[in-house]
Amino acid sequence: MLSGDPPANIMQIGFNVYRAGIGLQELFIVLFTFLTIRFHKEMLERDRAGLVPRHIKWKRLTWTLYAVLALITVSNLFDLR
């Protein structure tokens, strides 16, 4: 069993587990994106009301978070190819 290629059914099981893991990761990314959008909207309201100190750079960090989540999603799509 240590030499040679593993049986096809074992490889298929491994591939299915891998795909399920990627799918679960993407589910959590989507949920986290919705939470980030909710945070973004709330912060915009507070910023318009003048409740957020000017030294806090929350907009830049939020857009960076969106970019990172998009890049992880693109990476996951390429991993499934």
C-alpha positions in Angstrom: 0.0 0.0 0.0 3.0 2.3 0.5 4.1 2.1 -3.1 2.2 2.9 -6.2 -0.9 5.0 -6.7 -3.9 4.8 -4.3 -7.1 3.1 -5.5 -9.4 5.4 -7.5 -12.2 5.2 -4.9 -9.8 6.5 -2.2 -8.8 9.3 -4.4 -12.4 10.2 -5.1 -13.2 10.3 -1.4 -10.2 12.6 -0.8 -11.3 14.9 -3.6 -14.9 15.0 -2.3 -13.6 15.9 1.2 -11.5 18.6 -0.3 -14.4 20.1 -2.3 -16.6 20.0 0.8 -14.0 21.9 2.8 -13.7 24.5 0.1 -17.5 24.8 0.0 -17.7 25.2 3.8 -14.9 27.8 3.7 -16.8 29.7 1.0 -20.1 29.6 3.0 -18.3 31.2 6.0 -16.8 33.8 3.6 -20.3 34.7 2.3 -21.6 35.0 5.9 -18.7 37.1 6.9 -19.2 39.3 3.9 -22.8 39.9 4.9 -21.7 40.9 8.4 -19.1 43.2 7.0 -21.7 44.9 4.8 -23.9 45.3 7.9 -21.0 46.8 9.8 -20.2 49.1 6.8 -23.8 50.5 6.7 -23.9 51.1 10.4 -20.5 52.8 10.4 -21.6 55.1 7.5 -24.7 56.1 9.5 -22.5 56.8 12.6 -20.0 58.7 10.5 -22.7 60.9 9.0 -24.0 61.6 12.5 -20.4 62.6 13.6 -20.1 59.9 16.1 -16.9 58.4 14.7 -13.5 60.1 15.5 -11.7 61.3 12.4 -8.4 59.5 13.3 -10.1 56.1 12.8 -9.5 54.9 9.3 -12.4 52.4 9.2 -13.3 53.0 5.5 -9.9 51.9 4.2 -9.9 48.9 6.4 -13.4 47.8 5.4 -12.6 48.1 1.6 -9.4 46.2 2.2 -11.5 43.5 3.9 -13.8 43.3 0.9 -10.8 43.0 -1.5 -9.2 40.2 0.6 -12.5 38.3 0.7 -12.9 38.6 -3.0 -9.3 37.4 -3.6 -9.9 34.4 -1.3 -13.1 33.6 -3.3 -11.2 33.7 -6.6 -8.5 31.5 -5.1 -11.1 29.0 -4.1 -12.6 28.9 -7.6 -9.2 28.2 -9.1 -8.5 25.5 -6.5 -11.7 23.7 -7.6 -10.7 23.7 -11.2 
